[in-house]
């Protein structure tokens, strides 16, 4: 069984176990209550990320001792629902769209994702419904079909729908077996590369590191948002034809800049090549192989930019029949049995946060930081791969935590926290201590602070988010 603690993650990252005593934890009752060990997974992901940051900063500054790391469940729980805490000029964020939810089918349940307009259009088109179809109309159409029929039909049309499976059903599924067979995170050296020993200060371990951010939604942007906190020059690059949801972009846009380039356009592709020539890290969050035609396969990147760190994130993993499928946190929860485990009264439920997204995001940042430490000591072009489904396997292998809640029924708002049953050790009643406010081009923002904390490290981002695609495609 996979251990649900920082030690397990640190070992997966190839870290020195002698550094683990540098980590201390503030355990709070009521933080991320769930039948599954969500709080423990979240704490481990953040703790390993903070330790990787502290280690890199110490190595770059030539310190004999790595700064101490403090992981507070309150800060972690607040950050894991950062998209819910965001306020833009006092306005509540838009989270899940009406057609992103659980639906009853003729033989069970299915989960759909239609937050983006093009995904909504594909869902309705696959069901043979008009573009203005109501929730009631969609519900009636889905109630007549089997869950796997909906899954296959909607996927075939380029949409997003997943049948709700039990843990046992997912364990027997070909994709479930492929995911379970792999490590929590994959690490390898894919090419030669020079040693780069940037000088730096321990408080900003990623200062001077240039990060090309080719990610969307939550997990990848959380990783690069964390690298931005730690001093990296993060440039997010999107296709101009795929705009991000405004509130989602605002929540994950702290500490970075945003530009658009069309890689199918010769001029933009040349400009991207110039950016790549100066990059230290390339982070991608698209389906495996989706960007290969633009010369962004790991082996090609190793040739084009020797010594670069390549970090790849996907929903279902790089292997198995679903490797090429799109996916989101909510869909992975539905497929892997999490929704059944967290459900009640015969209805599927959800985790108290999009914990697969956030947890994998901090794991990805940790893997990049550890790769930078190894690269400065040994050189080489390094590749790390993570998948939401593999993080889900780790969470479910950790087992249920008895006496930790009654589950949450299906809810279009995704999953709301509920009162835990166990006795408090240190309460998590209000998130105010881990919220801050700033002004920027988007207005006045209330937001969750980063939970990544170590002695001498940054307490906040150096810049607020700007408009999507509002920056020049160049290094700062």
Helices and strands as residue ranges (DSSP letters): H 6-12, G 17-22, E 23-26, H 38-61, E 69-72, H 73-79, H 82-85, E 87-88, E 91-92, E 102-104, E 109-112, H 117-126, H 135-143, H 147-156, E 161-163, H 167-172, H 174-180, E 186-191, E 210-214, H 219-229, E 233-238, H 246-252, E 256-260, H 266-277, E 281-284, G 292-294, H 298-304, E 309-314, H 329-335, H 338-341, H 355-378, E 381-387, H 388-397, G 432-434, E 435-440, E 443-448
